[in-house]
């Protein structure tokens, strides 16, 4: 799984019919300090994520394992919205204190 920040929405009126009704979001992979890692990706949203939220992505065949994406032509899926992260017994991320997330 990959940490990423939702940074936008992708609209596509012409697409495979199996993608009709699916929400496409632009996500930027990040480290736990919020620093960008790599290039932005387009991802199917399987959990109702919103702009600015820290999410978990899956790619490849795992991206087609959610109830929303099963059998769909997708390679990147948002499968979770992160509430908090603990590392070494300390909380290193809390959604409720996330200044990058605009509610």
N, C-alpha and C positions, 0 to 999 in steps of 0.2 A: 504494500500500500504506500501511497505517496501523499504527503501533506501538500495542500495547495490552497490558495486564496482565490475566491470567486471575484473576478475583476470586470465582468461584463456579460452581456447577453448576445447570442448569435441568432439572427433571424434568417431563415431560408425558406422561401415560398416554393421553390422547386426542389424536391427531394424524393428519395425512395418512399413509396407509400407506407412502408413499415415504420418510418420515422414521423409520420404525420401525428401531431398531438404530443410529441416528445419535446421537452424543454432542453434547449442547447445553451450551455453556459461557457464563457471563456474563463479559464482558470490558469493561474500562474503558480507552478510548483515553488515551494518555499521551504526554508529550514525553520527550526523552532524560534529563531530570533526574528523571523519575518523577512529575511533576505531572499530575494529571488534566486531560483536555481533553474537554469535552462530557459527554454522558450515556452510561451503560453500554449495551451492546448484547448481544443474544443471538446467538451464532455457532455454526455447525456446526464441529466439530473434525475436520479432515482429516489431522492429523499426530500425534495422541496427546499433546496438550499437557496440562499439569497446573496446578493452582491455584498462583498466584504467579509463573508463568513469563511472561517478556516474549515476545510473539508478534507476527507480522505478519498483518494482516487484509486481505482483499479484499472489496469490496462490489459490488453490482449484477451485471451479466452475468458479470463476472470471478469471482464467487463460485460460479458453476456450471461452472467450467473445470477442477476437480480430478477425479481418478478417483473420489473418494468422492461428489462432489456433481453430477456430470454429469447433466443432465436432472431435477434435483431442485428443489423449490420453496423455494430458499434465496436470501437476499440478503446474507449475511455469512458468510465462511468463514475459519477460521484455516488458513493455508497454510504457515506456517513457525514454528519456535521459534528465537529469536535466541540465538546463541552469543556473538558480540561485534560491536561496531560501532566503526569507525574514522572519524574526522572530522578533516580537516586534518592527517593523518599521525599523529594521536594516538588511542589507544584510549579511547573515552568510555563504553563499556559492556562488561563481561565477565560472562557468566553465572556463572562460577566464583567471582566476587567480589560477586555480587548479594545484598545483605543483605535485600532485599524478598522474595526467593524462599526459601521454607522447604522444604528438601529432605526 
